[in-house]
Amino acid sequence: MSEEKKTRPKVPDGRSRYLVTRQKEANEKGYIGYDTIWEPFQKEVKYETPKRP
């Protein structure tokens, strides 16, 4: 068996409406993970107390 290091091909970023996934660099064991980046899809509005009658 050859002692070549196994490599995986570079995967392009996955994009959808609110989500982006990016391939991480391989660690010392050869594991390649993915970053998941969520974009906000809800607006936050500052709370105001209701008027008193």
C-alpha positions in Angstrom: 0.0 0.0 0.0 1.2 3.5 -0.7 1.8 6.0 2.0 0.1 8.8 0.1 -2.1 11.1 2.1 -5.8 10.9 1.1 -7.2 14.2 0.0 -10.8 15.2 -0.8 -11.7 17.6 -3.6 -12.5 21.2 -2.7 -16.3 21.6 -2.6 -17.8 24.9 -3.6 -19.9 26.8 -1.1 -23.5 25.6 -0.8 -26.0 28.5 -0.9 -29.7 28.6 -0.3 -32.0 31.4 0.7 -30.9 31.7 4.4 -28.0 29.3 4.6 -24.4 29.0 3.5 -22.3 26.0 4.0 -18.5 26.1 3.6 -16.0 23.2 3.7 -13.4 23.4 6.5 -9.7 22.5 6.1 -8.8 18.9 7.0 -7.5 18.3 10.6 -4.6 16.1 11.6 -6.8 13.0 11.3 -8.0 13.9 7.8 -11.5 14.8 8.9 -13.2 17.5 6.8 -16.1 19.3 8.4 -18.4 22.1 7.2 -19.3 25.5 8.6 -23.0 26.3 8.6 -23.8 30.1 8.5 -27.4 31.1 9.0 -28.6 34.5 7.8 -31.4 36.1 10.0 -34.9 35.7 8.5 -36.9 37.4 11.3 -36.8 41.0 12.2 -36.4 42.0 15.8 -38.4 45.1 16.9 -37.7 46.9 20.1 -40.5 46.2 22.6 -42.7 49.2 23.6 -45.0 49.0 26.5 -48.7 49.4 25.6 -50.4 52.7 26.5 -52.4 52.7 29.7 -56.1 53.3 29.3 
